[in-house]
Every structure is written in structure tokens, then in C-alpha cells.
């Protein structure tokens, strides 16, 4: 009885232990995915690397593909989404952090492995990647745009959020995977370019509104 009472007092809380276990699994999965790709990745290897039973993995993720996508996608949940006061500043903070994550060898290589598998299986792996991973990254841009609209920096009708997200995320990921690291200078230049386009559209819309108002006043005065 004494031993049982001592054990109950020293038992660690369930949630921290579960979080630590999940973190170990996702880190192991990312590394295995980066090293071997989706095709050669196995739940057995991930479980061994994470120091858990294979059944522990299957209780959370029914397949290695779902585990692989989760292991990469969850890294982007830590990205800063606070309000930094302007469209450019918000996008620079969010996309800049995504670029820094991509410079981590295990994350960048794991992401590349998922993209390669998506190309081979667009209806299966590709669909899951789009639903789980791509939406996280696009949400960073969408949040920045919504705030900018609320501030009056841009107008809703001026921006195709999906297109803008594709341009931003696609440029950063292409830079990371194909042509070199997406360093801060690249991110700054990309965001500045897109912000300039957005503000130029706003100024053009304002000029058009002013011209319409002037024309309306002229017509009213001539009556």
C-alpha cells in the first residue's frame, strides 16, 4: 500500500507526458521523412527513433502519410500571427518565420519529400497536403490581408487572397527547395514588391473614385 501511494504521488500528469510523446514522434517522423522520403518511411522506424511502441503511432495517425503530413504541418502552427500594424509588416513577420523554418534541414527536406510524393499521387497525398499543410501557410497571408482591409490599407475587391497566397508561399518554397535559401533579404524584397503593388492599386482606386465624384458634382452643378 505504501508503494502504491508513493507511486500515485510521483506520477507525472498525463497531458505533459502526452505532449512530450507527440513532440518526440513528430520530430522523429520529420527526420525519417527527410532522410528516406514518403515511400521508404515506415511507422516501425519512426516508433523506434521516437522511443515509443508502434501502436502509439497508430492510435494517433492511421497511416504513415497522415503522420508525415502532420509532422511537417505542425511546425508552421508556431508562426507569429500577431498584428504588426501594416500589411507589409504582418506578411514579413509571418512569411519570414516560414522561411526560417524552411531553412531547418529536417523541415525543408521533409517538405520537399511531401511535395515529391504529391506530384506522384495528386489525388491522394497531394490532396491531403493541400488540405492540411497548404491551408496553414495560406492562412498567414489571408490573416494579413484581412487586417489590412480592416485598417483601410487596401480594399477587399482589390485582392485575390488565394492568388496572393500562392504567389507568396510559392515563391518562398521555390526559393527554399530549388534555387537556394529564402533569406531575410529575399523575403523583404518579395513583401516590399507585393505591398507596393497593393498600395498602387489603392491609389489608383482612390483616383478613380475622386474622378467619379468630380464628374458627379459637375453634372449636379450643370442642372
Residue pairs with C-beta under 8 A, 6 or more apart in sequence:
21 50
21 52
21 56
22 60
24 50
24 51
24 52
25 46
25 47
25 50
25 52
25 56
25 57
25 60
25 67
25 71
26 70
26 71
26 74
27 50
27 71
27 106
28 46
28 47
28 49
28 50
29 41
29 46
29 50
29 67
29 68
29 70
29 71
30 71
30 72
30 75
30 106
30 107
30 110
31 49
31 106
31 110
32 41
32 42
32 45
32 46
32 49
33 41
33 68
33 71
33 72
33 109
33 110
33 113
33 114
34 105
34 106
34 107
34 108
34 109
34 110
34 113
35 109
36 45
37 113
37 116
37 117
38 64
38 65
38 68
38 113
38 114
38 116
38 117
38 125
39 117
41 64
41 68
42 64
43 54
43 57
43 58
43 64
43 67
44 54
46 57
46 64
46 67
47 53
47 54
47 56
47 57
50 57
57 67
60 67
61 67
61 70
65 117
65 124
65 125
65 128
66 128
68 110
68 113
68 114
69 114
69 125
69 128
69 129
69 132
69 133
70 132
71 110
72 107
72 110
72 111
72 114
72 133
73 132
73 133
73 136
75 101
75 107
76 98
76 101
76 133
76 136
76 137
77 136
78 97
79 94
79 97
79 98
79 101
79 140
80 93
80 94
80 97
81 94
81 140
81 143
82 93
83 90
83 147
84 90
84 92
84 93
86 148
86 151
86 153
87 144
87 145
87 147
87 148
87 151
87 153
87 154
87 195
87 198
88 191
88 192
88 195
90 143
90 144
90 147
90 148
91 140
91 141
91 144
91 168
91 191
91 194
91 195
92 187
92 188
92 191
94 140
94 141
94 143
94 144
95 140
95 141
95 168
95 169
95 172
95 187
95 190
95 191
96 184
96 187
96 188
98 137
98 140
98 169
98 172
99 172
99 175
99 176
99 182
99 183
99 184
99 186
99 187
101 107
102 108
102 111
102 172
102 173
102 176
102 177
102 181
102 182
103 176
103 181
103 182
108 176
108 177
111 133
111 173
111 176
111 177
112 177
114 125
114 129
114 133
115 129
115 173
115 177
117 125
117 126
118 125
118 126
118 129
118 130
119 126
134 169
137 165
137 169
138 161
138 162
138 165
138 166
138 169
140 165
141 161
141 164
141 165
141 168
141 169
142 161
142 165
145 154
145 159
145 161
145 164
148 154
148 198
149 155
149 156
149 159
153 198
153 199
153 202
154 198
154 199
154 201
154 202
155 202
155 205
158 198
158 201
158 202
158 205
159 198
164 194
167 194
168 190
168 191
168 194
171 190
172 182
172 186
172 187
172 190
175 181
175 182
175 186
176 182
